[in-house]
Amino acid sequence: QVQLVESGGGLVQAGGSLRLSCAASGRTFSTYNMGWFRQAPGKEREFVAAISVSGSSQYYPDSVKGRFTISRDNAKNTVYLQMNSLKPEDTAIYYCAATTFSLVVATTPTRYQYWGQGTQVTVSS
């Protein structure tokens, strides 16, 4: 089992950057593929990024590709989401999650077993 705690959210102007962190407890962090999702009010939870156990593979949807970068430090039990060139439509609660499913199918929330509590990101225009 793994517990996840996100941090780093906040208010930023359009075009700005934020770096989210997700700290995991437990010794098994390095055995999970990790993902970031976001959810805006009235909308479904949306896939943002995923990274493999080793960190060698990453997946992004077109909406964030080239602007967001996911990374992980298994020694620190932490996964990161660097967000650049932020847009007002990026405003949402951002969640990190852990999954034992293959990264190829780890783009839907139902594939993830563990979730953090979320951190708010607000991008002003």
C-alpha positions in Angstrom: 0.0 0.0 0.0 1.1 3.6 -0.6 -0.1 6.9 0.6 0.3 10.0 -1.5 0.5 13.7 -0.6 0.6 16.4 -3.2 2.0 19.9 -2.7 3.1 22.9 -4.8 -0.2 24.2 -6.1 -1.2 27.8 -6.0 -2.2 30.9 -8.0 -0.1 31.8 -11.1 -0.6 34.2 -14.0 -1.1 32.8 -17.5 2.3 32.0 -19.1 3.8 31.2 -15.7 5.1 28.0 -14.2 4.5 25.7 -11.2 6.1 22.5 -10.0 3.9 20.0 -8.2 5.3 17.4 -6.0 3.8 14.1 -4.8 5.4 12.4 -1.8 4.8 8.8 -1.3 5.0 6.7 1.9 6.0 3.1 1.9 8.9 1.1 0.6 7.1 0.0 -2.6 6.9 3.4 -4.4 9.5 2.3 -6.9 7.3 -0.6 -8.0 4.4 1.6 -9.1 3.8 3.5 -12.3 2.7 7.0 -11.4 0.3 9.4 -12.9 -1.1 12.9 -12.6 -4.7 13.8 -13.2 -6.8 17.0 -12.9 -10.4 17.8 -12.3 -12.0 21.2 -13.0 -15.4 22.0 -11.5 -18.2 20.3 -13.3 -15.8 18.2 -15.4 -14.6 14.6 -15.3 -11.1 13.8 -14.0 -8.7 14.2 -16.9 -5.4 12.4 -17.5 -2.4 14.8 -17.5 0.8 12.6 -17.4 2.2 9.2 -16.5 5.6 7.8 -15.9 7.0 4.3 -15.7 8.6 2.7 -12.7 12.1 3.5 -13.9 11.2 6.9 -15.2 12.3 6.0 -18.7 8.8 6.3 -20.3 6.3 9.2 -20.0 2.9 9.7 -21.6 1.1 13.0 -22.1 -2.2 14.0 -23.7 -2.0 16.5 -26.5 -3.5 19.2 -24.3 -0.3 19.4 -22.1 2.4 17.9 -24.4 5.4 20.2 -24.7 4.3 22.2 -21.7 4.2 19.7 -18.8 6.9 17.3 -17.7 6.6 14.4 -15.3 9.6 13.0 -13.5 10.3 10.9 -10.4 13.0 10.4 -7.9 12.7 6.8 -6.5 15.3 7.6 -3.8 13.1 10.3 -2.5 9.8 8.5 -3.1 8.6 11.5 -5.0 7.0 12.2 -8.4 7.0 15.7 -9.9 4.9 17.6 -12.5 6.7 20.6 -14.0 4.1 22.9 -15.6 5.2 25.6 -17.9 3.3 28.1 -20.2 0.2 27.7 -18.0 -3.2 28.6 -19.4 -6.4 29.5 -17.6 -7.9 26.2 -18.8 -5.2 24.4 -16.8 -7.1 25.6 -13.6 -8.1 22.5 -11.7 -7.4 20.3 -8.7 -4.4 18.2 -9.5 -4.1 14.6 -8.2 -1.2 12.2 -8.2 -2.0 8.5 -8.3 -0.2 5.1 -8.3 -1.0 2.1 -10.4 0.2 -1.4 -11.0 -1.2 -1.4 -14.5 0.9 -1.1 -17.6 1.7 2.5 -18.6 0.0 1.8 -21.9 -3.4 1.6 -20.3 -2.7 3.9 -17.4 -4.5 6.9 -18.9 -7.9 6.4 -17.2 -8.6 7.0 -13.5 -10.1 3.6 -13.0 -6.6 2.0 -13.6 -5.2 3.6 -10.5 -5.3 2.1 -7.1 -4.0 4.9 -4.9 -4.7 8.6 -4.9 -3.6 11.7 -3.1 -5.9 14.4 -1.7 -5.2 16.9 -4.5 -3.7 20.3 -4.8 -5.4 23.4 -6.3 -3.9 25.1 -9.3 -5.4 28.4 -10.4 -4.2 30.2 -13.5 -5.4 33.8 -13.9 -5.7 35.4 -17.3 
